[in-house]
């Protein structure tokens, strides 16, 4: 089935070639596919995109499903070719000539060897939007350096350091794809901006972004403070936080939540009412905001005792009723029963069964996303895609004989 043409959507008819791997660049193509683009996934024969094996790595969740590939490979058609062979490059070039978008994150030197660098492809199709993704950018001493979101986005940007529980704690590890999916949204935005420009000028474009740039953008608030000469205070342990009203607390059932009262002058009394501790209103240690800051350790200890007296479900009801801003420290088990995630269609079922997947993170009023289709097997659509590009059955058979297709 031709994804964009038959499924509808704002990008119906848009032809996208996903010649990328692990994880941000392919995920940008996934977002395009959610809105109807026809995405052809070009991957090596045999095992295919190495991302298919993420769930088999040590320490990863065990499942009967290839969960990583289900998420990022959905809606796409798989064309498996050995791009080291000139016949495969010729076939890809024929596809590029009729494509709208080409996405890759292959290392810069590899692109030239495989004939997928921007200069080569733009000569074949001047209207092509070439979406380039790298770890550290395309210029400078580190342009050819490899990296993952854990290293280039999470660690290098300062986020790994800044989210530690306190300044003496170990640096915090990221989860798989934690920086890749936000970075994918950035690449998607660049591609769509270039498509808009093409509507006005008729010209294609080379658009690019990197894990490093996206990590710095994600850490933009504190990074900008440092650029402005900001003097940072040492991060104390939670019990010694400077503001008891913006802190994490543990409930009787062991669950945690984050209390975030930025309008403390108005909300402090309703909070104490929810806690059934209005007696504290007469305590001079907590009567004013400056006093609460000076005595934050004592107030944190009181809140710790109070919040430990009830389960999270009870506190959620009480704090919601009081209009207090807070957020539970969610777990993946919570997600399975989160009605709000389904209501906003952040979680959606696949078209052919009830298994859920995570949708891209925005909606367009008046436009429906395509119902997600299961990710393809390696090379599942090779013949189909090549026929659409004008290859005859004999030519396809010859490519198979040459091991271009497997």
C-alpha positions as CSV (number, residue, x, y, z in Angstrom):
1,X,0.0,0.0,0.0
2,X,1.3,3.4,-0.9
3,X,1.3,5.1,2.5
4,X,0.6,8.7,1.8
5,X,-1.6,8.3,-1.3
6,X,-4.1,5.9,0.2
7,X,-4.1,6.9,3.8
8,X,-4.8,10.6,3.3
9,X,-3.4,13.4,5.5
10,X,-1.9,16.8,5.0
11,X,1.2,15.3,3.5
12,X,-0.6,12.9,1.2
13,X,1.5,12.6,-2.0
14,X,4.7,13.7,-0.3
15,X,7.5,11.2,-1.1
16,X,10.1,10.8,1.6
17,X,13.2,8.6,1.6
18,X,14.4,7.6,5.1
19,X,18.0,6.5,4.6
20,X,19.0,6.7,8.2
21,X,19.4,4.8,11.5
22,X,19.3,5.1,15.2
23,X,17.0,7.1,16.1
24,X,16.3,10.8,15.6
25,X,16.6,11.0,11.8
26,X,14.2,8.1,11.2
27,X,11.8,9.4,13.8
28,X,11.6,12.7,11.9
29,X,10.4,10.6,8.9
30,X,7.9,8.9,11.2
31,X,6.3,12.2,12.1
32,X,5.9,13.0,8.4
33,X,4.3,9.6,7.9
34,X,1.8,10.3,10.7
35,X,0.4,13.0,8.6
36,X,0.2,10.9,5.4
37,X,3.6,11.1,3.8
38,X,4.7,8.0,1.8
39,X,8.0,7.1,3.6
40,X,10.4,4.6,2.0
41,X,12.8,3.1,4.5
42,X,16.1,2.3,2.8
43,X,18.0,-0.2,4.9
44,X,20.8,-2.8,4.4
45,X,19.8,-6.3,3.3
46,X,19.8,-9.1,5.8
47,X,19.3,-7.7,9.3
48,X,18.2,-4.3,8.1
49,X,18.5,-1.2,10.1
50,X,20.5,-1.9,13.3
51,X,17.8,-0.1,15.3
52,X,15.8,-3.3,14.8
53,X,18.1,-4.9,17.3
54,X,17.8,-2.4,20.1
55,X,15.4,-4.5,22.2
56,X,17.8,-7.4,22.1
57,X,20.7,-5.6,23.7
58,X,21.7,-6.5,27.3
59,X,19.6,-4.7,29.9
60,X,16.7,-3.8,27.5
61,X,13.1,-4.8,28.3
62,X,12.2,-8.3,27.1
63,X,9.1,-8.5,24.9
64,X,7.6,-10.6,22.2
65,X,7.4,-7.4,20.1
66,X,10.3,-5.5,18.5
67,X,9.2,-2.5,20.4
68,X,11.8,0.0,19.2
69,X,11.1,-0.8,15.6
70,X,7.4,-0.7,16.1
71,X,7.6,2.9,17.3
72,X,9.9,4.4,14.7
73,X,9.3,2.1,11.8
74,X,5.6,2.5,11.7
75,X,3.8,3.5,8.4
76,X,7.0,3.0,6.3
77,X,7.7,0.8,3.4
78,X,11.0,-1.1,3.5
79,X,13.4,-1.2,0.6
80,X,16.5,-3.3,1.4
81,X,19.5,-2.6,-0.8
82,X,23.3,-2.8,-0.5
83,X,24.3,0.8,-1.1
84,X,27.9,-0.2,-1.5
85,X,27.1,-1.5,-4.9
86,X,26.8,0.9,-7.8
87,X,23.6,-0.7,-9.1
88,X,21.9,0.0,-5.7
89,X,23.1,3.6,-5.8
90,X,21.7,4.0,-9.3
91,X,18.3,2.6,-8.1
92,X,18.3,5.0,-5.1
93,X,19.2,7.9,-7.4
94,X,16.2,7.1,-9.6
95,X,14.0,7.2,-6.5
96,X,15.5,10.5,-5.4
97,X,14.7,12.1,-8.7
98,X,11.0,11.8,-7.9
99,X,11.2,12.3,-4.2
100,X,10.4,15.4,-2.1
101,X,12.5,14.7,1.0
102,X,15.6,12.7,1.7
103,X,16.7,12.1,5.3
104,X,20.0,10.7,6.5
105,X,22.3,10.6,9.5
106,X,25.0,8.5,7.9
107,X,28.5,9.9,8.8
108,X,29.6,12.6,6.4
109,X,32.5,10.7,4.8
110,X,30.2,7.6,4.3
111,X,27.6,9.7,2.4
112,X,30.1,10.6,-0.3
113,X,31.1,7.0,-0.7
114,X,27.5,5.8,-1.0
115,X,26.5,8.6,-3.4
116,X,24.0,10.1,-0.9
117,X,25.7,13.4,-0.1
118,X,23.7,16.6,-0.7
119,X,25.7,17.7,-3.7
120,X,25.1,14.5,-5.6
121,X,21.4,14.3,-4.8
122,X,20.6,18.0,-5.3
123,X,22.0,17.7,-8.8
124,X,19.5,14.9,-9.5
125,X,16.6,16.8,-8.0
126,X,16.9,20.6,-7.4
127,X,13.5,20.6,-5.5
128,X,14.7,18.0,-3.0
129,X,14.7,18.8,0.7
130,X,17.8,17.1,2.1
131,X,17.4,16.5,5.8
132,X,20.8,16.0,7.5
133,X,21.3,14.9,11.0
134,X,24.6,14.5,12.9
135,X,25.9,14.1,16.4
136,X,28.0,17.3,16.6
137,X,27.2,19.3,13.5
138,X,28.6,19.5,9.9
139,X,31.5,21.9,10.5
140,X,34.3,22.1,13.0
141,X,36.8,19.6,14.3
142,X,34.1,17.3,15.6
143,X,32.0,17.2,12.5
144,X,32.9,13.6,11.7
145,X,32.7,12.4,15.3
146,X,30.1,9.8,16.1
147,X,27.7,10.0,19.0
148,X,24.4,9.0,20.5
149,X,21.8,11.1,22.4
150,X,23.3,9.8,25.7
151,X,26.7,11.3,24.8
152,X,26.1,14.3,22.5
153,X,22.6,15.5,23.7
154,X,22.4,14.4,27.3
155,X,26.0,14.5,28.6
156,X,27.7,17.2,26.5
157,X,24.9,19.7,27.0
158,X,25.1,19.8,30.8
159,X,21.7,18.1,31.3
160,X,23.3,15.0,32.7
161,X,25.1,17.1,35.4
162,X,22.2,19.4,36.2
163,X,19.5,16.8,36.9
164,X,21.5,15.1,39.6
165,X,19.7,14.9,42.9
166,X,22.4,17.1,44.4
167,X,25.9,18.2,43.5
168,X,27.5,15.2,45.2
169,X,25.3,12.6,43.5
170,X,26.4,10.5,40.5
171,X,25.5,11.9,37.0
172,X,22.1,10.8,35.9
173,X,21.8,8.4,33.0
174,X,19.3,9.0,30.2
175,X,16.9,6.5,28.8
176,X,17.1,5.2,25.2
177,X,15.9,7.8,22.7
178,X,15.4,10.5,25.4
179,X,17.2,13.1,23.3
180,X,16.5,11.5,19.9
181,X,12.8,12.1,19.9
182,X,12.9,15.8,20.8
183,X,15.7,16.1,18.2
184,X,13.5,14.4,15.6
185,X,10.9,17.1,16.1
186,X,13.6,19.7,15.4
187,X,14.6,18.0,12.2
188,X,10.9,17.6,11.2
189,X,10.5,21.4,11.8
190,X,13.4,22.2,9.6
191,X,12.1,20.0,6.8
192,X,8.6,21.5,6.9
193,X,10.1,25.0,7.0
194,X,12.1,24.1,3.9
195,X,9.0,22.7,2.2
196,X,7.2,26.0,2.9
197,X,10.1,27.9,1.4
198,X,9.9,25.6,-1.7
199,X,6.3,26.4,-2.1
200,X,7.3,30.1,-2.4
201,X,10.6,29.8,-4.4
202,X,10.5,26.3,-6.1
203,X,13.9,25.6,-4.6
204,X,15.0,22.6,-2.6
205,X,17.2,23.0,0.4
206,X,19.8,21.4,2.7
207,X,18.5,21.5,6.3
208,X,20.5,20.2,9.2
209,X,20.5,19.8,13.0
210,X,22.5,17.9,15.5
211,X,22.2,16.2,18.9
212,X,24.6,18.7,20.3
213,X,22.5,21.7,19.2
214,X,19.3,20.1,20.4
215,X,20.8,19.2,23.8
216,X,21.9,22.8,24.3
217,X,18.5,24.1,23.2
218,X,16.8,21.7,25.8
219,X,19.2,23.1,28.4
220,X,18.6,26.6,27.2
221,X,17.4,28.3,30.4
222,X,20.4,27.5,32.5
223,X,22.8,27.7,29.6
224,X,21.6,31.2,28.9
225,X,22.0,32.1,32.5
226,X,25.6,30.9,32.3
227,X,26.2,33.0,29.1
228,X,24.9,36.0,31.0
229,X,27.4,35.5,33.8
230,X,24.9,34.0,36.2
231,X,26.2,32.8,39.6
232,X,24.7,29.4,40.4
233,X,24.0,28.2,43.9
234,X,25.2,24.7,44.9
235,X,22.5,22.1,44.7
236,X,21.8,20.8,48.2
237,X,20.1,17.5,49.1
238,X,16.3,17.5,48.9
239,X,15.9,17.9,52.6
240,X,17.9,21.2,52.5
241,X,16.1,22.7,49.5
242,X,15.7,26.5,49.7
243,X,12.0,26.3,49.0
244,X,9.8,23.7,50.6
245,X,6.9,24.6,48.3
246,X,8.9,23.6,45.2
247,X,10.2,20.2,46.2
248,X,9.6,16.4,45.9
249,X,7.7,14.5,48.5
250,X,7.1,10.9,49.2
251,X,3.7,9.5,50.1
252,X,2.7,6.6,52.4
253,X,2.7,4.1,49.6
254,X,6.2,5.0,48.5
255,X,5.1,7.1,45.5
256,X,6.7,10.5,44.8
257,X,5.3,13.7,43.5
258,X,6.7,17.2,42.6
259,X,5.1,20.2,44.3
260,X,5.6,23.3,42.3
261,X,4.0,26.4,43.7
262,X,5.2,29.5,41.8
263,X,2.2,31.5,43.2
264,X,3.1,30.7,46.7
265,X,1.6,33.9,48.3
266,X,-1.9,32.9,47.1
267,X,-1.6,29.1,47.3
268,X,0.2,28.6,50.6
269,X,-3.0,28.8,52.7
270,X,-5.0,26.3,50.4
271,X,-2.0,24.0,50.6
272,X,-2.1,24.0,54.4
273,X,-5.8,23.4,54.3
274,X,-5.3,20.3,52.0
275,X,-2.6,19.1,54.5
276,X,-5.0,19.8,57.4
277,X,-2.2,21.9,58.9
278,X,-3.8,25.4,59.1
279,X,-2.3,25.7,62.5
280,X,1.0,26.6,60.7
281,X,-0.6,29.9,59.6
282,X,0.1,31.3,63.0
283,X,3.7,30.0,63.2
284,X,6.0,33.0,62.7
285,X,8.6,30.8,61.0
286,X,6.2,30.4,58.0
287,X,4.0,33.5,58.2
288,X,5.8,35.3,55.2
289,X,7.6,34.2,52.1
290,X,11.0,35.4,53.4
291,X,10.4,33.6,56.7
292,X,9.5,30.4,54.8
293,X,12.7,30.6,52.8
294,X,14.8,31.1,56.0
295,X,13.1,28.1,57.6
296,X,12.7,25.9,54.6
297,X,14.4,22.9,56.1
298,X,11.9,22.9,59.0
299,X,9.0,23.3,56.7
300,X,10.2,20.5,54.4
301,X,10.4,18.2,57.4
302,X,6.9,19.1,58.4
303,X,5.7,18.5,54.8
304,X,7.6,15.2,54.7
305,X,5.7,14.0,57.8
306,X,2.3,15.1,56.5
307,X,2.7,13.7,53.0
308,X,3.9,10.4,54.4
309,X,0.5,10.0,56.2
310,X,-1.5,9.3,53.0
311,X,-1.2,7.5,49.7
312,X,-0.6,9.3,46.4
313,X,-4.2,8.8,45.2
314,X,-5.5,10.6,48.2
315,X,-3.0,13.5,47.8
316,X,-3.8,13.8,44.1
317,X,-7.5,14.3,44.9
318,X,-6.8,16.8,47.7
319,X,-4.2,18.9,45.8
320,X,-6.3,19.0,42.7
321,X,-9.3,20.2,44.7
322,X,-7.2,22.9,46.3
323,X,-5.9,24.1,42.9
324,X,-2.3,23.3,43.7
325,X,0.2,22.7,40.9
326,X,2.0,19.4,41.3
327,X,3.0,16.4,39.2
328,X,3.3,12.8,40.1
329,X,6.6,11.1,39.4
330,X,5.1,8.7,36.9
331,X,6.1,5.2,36.2
332,X,5.7,3.2,33.0
333,X,3.1,1.1,34.8
334,X,1.0,4.3,35.3
335,X,1.0,4.9,31.5
336,X,-0.9,1.7,30.9
337,X,-3.9,3.2,32.8
338,X,-3.5,6.9,32.0
339,X,-6.8,8.0,30.5
340,X,-5.5,11.5,29.7
341,X,-2.8,10.1,27.5
342,X,-5.4,8.3,25.4
343,X,-7.8,11.2,25.5
344,X,-5.2,13.5,23.8
345,X,-4.2,10.7,21.5
346,X,-0.7,10.6,22.8
347,X,-1.3,6.9,22.9
348,X,-3.1,5.4,19.9
349,X,-3.8,1.8,18.7
350,X,-2.3,0.3,15.6
351,X,-4.7,0.0,12.7
352,X,-4.7,-3.8,12.7
353,X,-4.9,-4.6,16.4
354,X,-5.3,-3.1,19.9
355,X,-1.6,-2.8,20.6
356,X,-0.9,0.8,21.5
357,X,1.9,3.1,20.2
358,X,3.1,6.6,21.0
359,X,1.9,9.2,18.5
360,X,4.0,12.2,17.5
361,X,3.5,15.0,19.9
362,X,1.3,17.5,18.2
363,X,-2.1,17.8,16.4
364,X,-3.4,20.0,13.6
365,X,-7.1,21.1,14.0
366,X,-9.1,19.7,11.1
367,X,-6.4,17.1,10.1
368,X,-6.4,13.5,11.2
369,X,-3.3,11.6,11.5
370,X,-3.2,8.3,9.6
371,X,-3.9,5.2,11.7
372,X,-0.5,3.8,12.5
373,X,0.5,0.7,10.5
374,X,2.8,-2.0,11.7
375,X,6.5,-1.5,10.9
376,X,7.7,-3.5,7.8
377,X,9.9,-6.5,7.6
378,X,13.3,-6.0,6.0
379,X,12.8,-5.5,2.3
380,X,9.1,-6.1,2.5
381,X,8.3,-3.6,-0.2
382,X,11.5,-3.7,-2.3
383,X,9.8,-5.0,-5.5
384,X,6.9,-2.7,-5.1
385,X,9.0,0.4,-4.6
386,X,11.2,-0.4,-7.6
387,X,8.3,-1.1,-9.8
388,X,6.9,2.4,-9.0
389,X,10.3,3.8,-9.9
390,X,10.0,2.2,-13.4
391,X,12.0,-1.0,-12.9
392,X,10.7,-4.0,-15.0
393,X,10.4,-7.5,-13.4
394,X,13.5,-8.6,-15.4
395,X,15.5,-5.6,-14.0
396,X,14.4,-6.4,-10.5
397,X,15.4,-10.0,-10.9
398,X,18.8,-8.9,-12.2
399,X,19.3,-6.8,-9.1
400,X,18.5,-9.8,-6.9
401,X,21.0,-11.9,-8.9
402,X,23.6,-9.3,-8.3
403,X,22.8,-9.3,-4.5
404,X,21.8,-5.7,-4.7
405,X,18.5,-6.9,-3.2
406,X,18.2,-9.7,-0.8
